[in-house]
């Protein structure tokens, strides 16, 4: 059952909010309700990863989560006290961490096929590749930010065949860039707008084994699909504000979506994860995750999301 208060939260927006923002929030909420209302709830039980209390208290917003085949979870967080990149095991034990001084605003973390760890920064627009131990291997300064020093940079990264690297440059710009594995720029595509091959904040990018690229076009409320050369293949609409995309072990796609509540309303975020059949774009089920689903990962048939418990950073683990 969908919470009855979803639309009430939106309809009760503060009067000082701009009319445009009010309408945008109403549209987003209505899209999400229409998307998940007919769906079954995913059969997953919520627990929290047992992070050490001192670690959880030292962390800020968990912006992104990635996993590797060995069972290590990489958390990318924004608090000033802890290292930005924190590796923990499946029990929540801290294994190692690194990255202080290397980030302005950490945004996304991904693990490539070799087990190396890549990060994006949404202000500096720098992509950094690390070994699993945190040794820096490569730095790509994307540049071209329309507002240097502000949030106007890269949002996510994905890996294609033969070492091809694809970067979503979503804040300020509206483009996808391709690089070689050693950091050489190959091409870019995409323009601002609402049409095919256009974007309003391309916020997340993933690439399937068949070479299909899926992009969360957040402010347009859709998932766009492309070939590796940037040819538009189609779109799935009605996803509210799709923030993060990941593949599941069974070949589906998880779309994290939601909207931010106005100041003074609780929770800060209302968020869901929707499982989607990648062959048809048909939503298969949903999971209400409560707070911000900006960070999510798929693991062992379950889902990890970033959030908080009692105003302390937490990783929610939804398991079969």
Secondary structure, 3 states (H helix, E strand, C coil): CCCCCHHHHHHCCCCCCCHHHHHHHHHHHHHHHHHHCCCCECCCEEEECCCCHHHHHHCCCEEEEEECCCCCEEEEECCCCCCCEEEECCCCCEEEEECCCCCCCEEEEEECCCCCEEEEECCCCEEEEECCCCCEEEEEECCCCCCCCCCCCCCEEEECHHHCEEEEECCCCCEEEEECCCCCEEEEECEECCCCCEECCEEEEEECCCCCEEEEEHHHCEEEEECCCCCEEEEEECCCCEEEEEECCCCCEEEEEEEECCCCCCCCEEEEEEEECCCCCCEEEEEECCCCCCCEEEECCEEEEEEEECCEEEEEEEEC
